[in-house]
Amino acid sequence: MSEMTQDDKLTLTKATMRILDSWKLETDQMRAVLGLPDNVRARSFQKFRSHESFPDDPQVQRCADYVLKIAGALRTAYPINPTMGGRWLRQKHRRLGCAPLSLIIEGGESGLVAVLAELDCTFGWDLTSTGSKTV
């Protein structure tokens, strides 16, 4: 990810928090998805929702970016009914072997990559053609 301004970081943080809230995740689940350390408490998540950006950690920034890309892919897949994206995340998926949300929560960044590759064929193709984890 290129160098971001503080405003860009705050915008990314707030957008990511809106998505994670819409997925109805608990604080510990959000922490796992974003790769945040255990010492990041619930009150920090309140600050992330309003006025504080995520820590300056490349992994956290990548995970937040994957969350945004997954949300975008779900909007593309279900343009008429936005609630279907949440449903898709919670239902067992044949190719993934579990619910995508479980894979995201348990797998962290690699789970995010796997789910995004399933949702976005161009992302999946880029992974297989270049051997890279990022786009």
Secondary structure, DSSP 4 states (H G I P E B T S, - for coil): -----HHHHHHHHHHHHHHHHHTT--HHHHHHHHT--TT--HHHHHHHHHT-PPPS-HHHHHHHHHHHHHHHHHHHH-SS-THHHHHHHHS--TTTSS-HHHHHHHHHHHHHHHHHHHH-HHHHHHHHHH--S--
